[in-house]
Amino acid sequence: MGECTDTHTHIVTYDSTLRDGEQGEGISFSLEDKLRIVERLDAFGIDVIEGGYPASNPKDIAFFQRVASMQLSHAKVAAFGSTCRKGVAAQEDTGLADLLASGAPIVTIVGKCHEEQVTRALRTTLQENVRMVRDSVSYLVSQGVEVVFDAEHFFDGYEANPAYALEVLRAASEAGASSIDLCETNGGKLPMHIYRVVSEVTQALPGQRFGIHCHNDSGCAVANTLMAVAAGATQVQGTVNGFGERVGNADLLTVIADLQLKMGKHCVDDLTQLTGVANFVAECCNVTLPARTPYTGQSAFAHKGGLHASALARYSAAYEHESPEAVGNEQRVLVSELAGKASLVTKAKSLGLDLSGQPNLVQEILDDVKAREAAGYSYEVADGSLALLIMRHLGTSKPHFTLESFRVIVDDREDEGALARDAESEATIKIHVGDARYVATGEGVGPVGALDNALRQAIGESYPEVANIELVDFKVRILDESVGTNAITRVTITTSDGTHTWGTVSVSENIIEASWNALVDSVEYGLTRMGK
Amino acid sequence: MGECTDTHTHIVTYDSTLRDGEQGEGISFSLEDKLRIVERLDAFGIDVIEGGYPASNPKDIAFFQRVASMQLSHAKVAAFGSTCRKGVAAQEDTGLADLLASGAPIVTIVGKCHEEQVTRALRTTLQENVRMVRDSVSYLVSQGVEVVFDAEHFFDGYEANPAYALEVLRAASEAGASSIDLCETNGGKLPMHIYRVVSEVTQALPGQRFGIHCHNDSGCAVANTLMAVAAGATQVQGTVNGFGERVGNADLLTVIADLQLKMGKHCVDDLTQLTGVANFVAECCNVTLPARTPYTGQSAFAHKGGLHASALARYSAAYEHESPEAVGNEQRVLVSELAGKASLVTKAKSLGLDLSGQPNLVQEILDDVKAREAAGYSYEVADGSLALLIMRHLGTSKPHFTLESFRVIVDDREDEGALARDAESEATIKIHVGDARYVATGEGVGPVGALDNALRQAIGESYPEVANIELVDFKVRILDESVGTNAITRVTITTSDGTHTWGTVSVSENIIEASWNALVDSVEYGLTRMGK
């Protein structure tokens, strides 16, 4: 079997987090989340980012409009959809028209290869299905886009009727598909099976680029993906952290690390971003990255056994398959990507703050960050709060205002209806700007809105530019789930001035207080950025 | 091993949950937990249960005493330890004496096969290491126990010096080891590598039984285990749910299901216990079984996509690799805006509510669900709220209490420090239970805690069982239909009565009101479940 490693063959990475990943239970992205993930995956060096299904919903349509104006440095965005419908010419098909209208340079269309799926799920003839595939691919190619053909249920179909499954692939290949991605849709196949079938298929259609798309239902998604590459596939589909329907897709990050570190392939230039990307996407989904995620999880290089720990002290290779630093992770349990001095200096630099040549100060900041992370803070998406923290240590922080106190009152009466709207909130804050003291009361539907309104009133006279600073997202996480409503709450706010976006974070046992502190950071950092 | 061996090769299952599993971060078992797990694994049909390290701690010594008096129907218990120490004769070694004193019918000893490990970690000669292995195995065999030899770091050792690694195995084999289990200790190997090495080793020592022990550091533990079986191994080590050091061991349950359902092997007679065993052991560890665990997780057969859901209604094989019933799990159709009538009826049934034969009512409920989902509700994880909603439509809902009004006050003063603690919350609620009216005030660090306390006070006299209902998770998500702090907030609460867990959801522009409504649903559904 193809164990031998060849050096530097590039394997195309195709990320489906925003489409297939969102099929996972409990996973949903806002439009802003999706755009931030695109930015991050692009910076990481992912080749293709599947953005969504523009024929299906307004959020995805807006996504393709917004993403078209982004300056991506490397990645191409793919729009996902189906072949034309049965009995409809490709150029008449509204679904294909929507895909083209998305403006995405790559269009991925899913089509059937399993005779039973054609007759029972699609309810058409085998010939018509081949026509749909051929016409759809060739029409899309004629319109100037790159076409990826997702061969749904391919492995089951090939098992049931290999000749027909291959006929469908041949149609897609002849029509000009740039890649044919074999989908192990139900996730039940084992590695040896995948290896054999991909070997046969790549030999049957020489010169055609093949990709692989696996699900983890038999616990083999990563292995199946690697076996497909060993058998000749050169494009790998997956999702960040393996998010996806049922038990999820192949974890693209694990696949990338395995291909690059263990199979001598090339996927990305900077593998040290791996852990950061994993945590970033998990944060966007508001889920915790499972600690036992290979390479990127908090426990991935954590050691507990006394036997192991003492051997480790002699040499790390004793119980570590790779260096944690190679994938941006750390030996033992560390809270975030900011664990080392060098990464803090790098991060500060990206925020416009120079920490070079000040090792003692860096250590002091790192200690502060670690203490706060131990208390529940997470700076992974909160660059605004991190910048303010660093500035406080640098002595360059100049708070624009200071709080004396606030009081929030929420009143509610019994209500009915899907969206209750009758609660009222009122916030009174007492604030100092320089020598002046302001008392302002804001109303709002919710308590954070009331605080926000009060804050804007109180400082609006001194800082009229606060009107340009707008909260765009507000996330809340409960950190210690075992203690119910008294658990520690982490609030993360995303704020925009129309051009830049920044995150801020605060932690408290009181959700209102955590919200207030994150809100203050968001406005403070906004004013600081504006040079006020 | 029963009738199945006539047609299917039996693969010996070796569970290491109680020893290697406990090396996992956050995993620990009490003595009682360990005994209950032994009982459960025995009933499930596991062949060998590794109980612990009797030379290392009093808990494990007590375990072997207690387990000796249990009437196990099938499983044999193994005691785990090391070979004799360097320079010590096997019969003089206190560690081996402890293993024998445990009374376990199987003794598993770990030994080194990697020359570098011998010289650097063990700090002895290659010859002395072979002597330690040979003498230890043959002494233990002479004392009447079955011996499993765990060949630590075998794959790395074989890569570095295959002749030496094989020499160690040959010593164990000649000394009478009943099984030699090849350990992929660092977890970094890939399936094709495992297949090749196990093939070579089984050919080099024909007639010897081999086992396999894998870790998941490259995301391939299950696949590596299966490949070893394909290459000739007939004993599989693993842990329930893959618990274990770093990213964990091969999940023995997934391995068993794959071997039995997909590779035609026999492991256990009743695979429908699989999901129950997974949840039982997770409960013993006080951790939640990850929803995306293959076969046994809550999401393993959950479907969300509209495309998939409609095809599933035609035939389940469309998007399921195996029948969920085969492994004691169940199909779940996630109710979401994509779902149809059939899935609502199925979902209601799983909640104990019969909607069959009432198409108009189903349509009415579906319209309500869709309207609520359009307003931001999500019933994917909120079974409790969905059940209450269906009951309201069925006319079987009997609210245990109704709200007249609440008022929440949060006070804060300026503070510093990583975790602010000085805010105070107070909630006053006015509630009716039947004809009685209760006014109660609760305090809390946060406003939701204050409301929760007030609610428990107000209804505690009428429903003392509310004390058994506990909030275990509380999630907040800001939906981006509008921006900023007046955005719509979705609160999802997970509640437990110690046995069952349910989710509730509410949506409001006011985070406090949404929290309140989700809290009310959580208590209401809890009381309803209890039949109050």
Interface residues (C-beta under 8 A of the other chain):
Chain A: M1 G2 E3 Q23 G24 E25 G26 S28 S30 L31 E32 Q117 R120 A121 T185 N186 G187 G188 K189 L190 P191 M192 Y195 N216 D217 S218 G219 C220 V222 A223 N224 L226 M227 A230 G242 E245 R246 V247 G248 D251 T254 V255 A257 D258 K262 M263 N286 P290 A291 R292 T293 P294 Y295 G297 Q298 S299 A300 F301 A302 H303 K304 G305 H308 A311 R314 Y315 A317 A318 Y319 E320 H321 E322 V333 A371 R372 A375 G376 Y377 T402 L403 E404 S405 F406 R407 V408 I409 V410 D411 D412 R413 E414 A418 L419 A420 R421 A423 S425 G444 V445 G446 P447 V448 G449 L451 D452 E470 L471 V472 D473 F474 K475 V476 R477 I478 E481 S482 G484 T485 N486 A487 I488 T489 S506 V507 S508 E509 N510 I511 I512 E513 A514 W516 N517 L519
Chain B: Q23 G24 E25 G26 Q117 R120 A121 T185 N186 G187 G188 K189 L190 P191 M192 H193 Y195 R196 N216 D217 S218 G219 C220 V222 A223 N224 L226 M227 A230 G242 E245 R246 V247 G248 D251 T254 V255 A257 D258 K262 M263 P290 A291 R292 T293 P294 Y295 G297 Q298 S299 A300 F301 A302 H303 K304 G305 H308 A311 R314 Y315 A317 A318 Y319 E320 H321 E322 L334 D368 A371 R372 A375 G376 Y377 S378 E380 V381 T402 L403 E404 S405 F406 R407 V408 I409 V410 D411 D412 R413 E414 A418 L419 A420 R421 D422 A423 E424 S425 G444 V445 G446 P447 V448 G449 L451 D452 E470 L471 V472 D473 F474 K475 V476 R477 I478 L479 D480 V483 G484 T485 N486 A487 I488 T489 T494 S506 V507 S508 E509 N510 I511 I512 E513 A514 W516 N517
